[in-house]
């Protein structure tokens, strides 16, 4: 799962923000840290996930486990779907 980041118009010509290289105000990265996400949101960047299968509740357990792994979440193998959804939602909110 990739993250698409779009800078606000006032920063669109900036090449590097928070260590991420942007082209015409856009960048795609595999993952970002919590501090980087908070900073980007603070400056007005829009961060969206690419290839999401829709709301988390509609995803399969395997898709949720893959999303959790992409976010470097350390969850037990016994984690239930609701546990995965809660952890992914919390991590995505920053």
N, C-alpha and C positions, 0 to 999 in steps of 0.2 A: 504494500500500500504506500503510495507516494503522497507527499503533501505539496500542494500548490500554494505558493505565497505570492500575493500581489501587493505591491507597495502603494501607498496613497499617491495621488498626482504630484504632490509637492516633493516627493522623494523618488519619483519614477526615473530620473536620470542618474540616480546614485548607482554605482557599480557594485559596491560591497557594503552590506549592512549586517552587523552581528556575525561577521565571518562567512556570510553566504553571498555568493556571486549572483547578481541579478542582471538580466538582459531586458531592456525596455520595461523595467519595473516588475518583472516576473522571474520566479525561480521555482524549481521543483527539487525537493530533497526527499530522502527516504525517511528521515526522522530529525527532530530537533529536541533539544533539551528544554526543560521547564523554564529556565531563566531566559533562554533565547525566545521561546514562545511568548512569554510575558512582555519582553522588551518589544518584540515585533507588534504585538497587539497594542502596546502603549503608544507606539508611533503611528498607529492607524492601519497597519497591514491587515489584509484579509488572508486567513489561512483555511484552506479547505482540503479535504481528503479526496484523492483520486481513486476511482474504481470501487468505491464503497457500494455494497450490495443493497443499500437502503438503511432504514432504521436498524439499530442493533438488535432489536427484538426479532426481526425477520431473518437474521443471519443464523447459519448453522453453527453448531458447537465447534466444528473444525475451523470455520471462518473466524469465529470469535477468538479461538486459541491463536490463530495466525496473526490477528490484529493485536492481541496482547503481546505476542512475541516481537512484533514490529515496534511496539512501544517499550520494549525491554521490561515488561512487567513480570515480576517473579511470583507466579501463582502455582499452587500445588496441582498435580495431575487430577486430583479429586475435585477441583473447583467446578461448581455447577454453572449453568448458563447464566443465572441471575448474578452470581459472583463475578463472572467475566464481564458482563454488561456494566455492572457497577464500577469495577476497576478501570475499564476502558473509558467510561464516561468521565470518571474523576481525573484520569490522566489527560484526557483530551481537553478538559476545562482548564487545565494548568494548575 
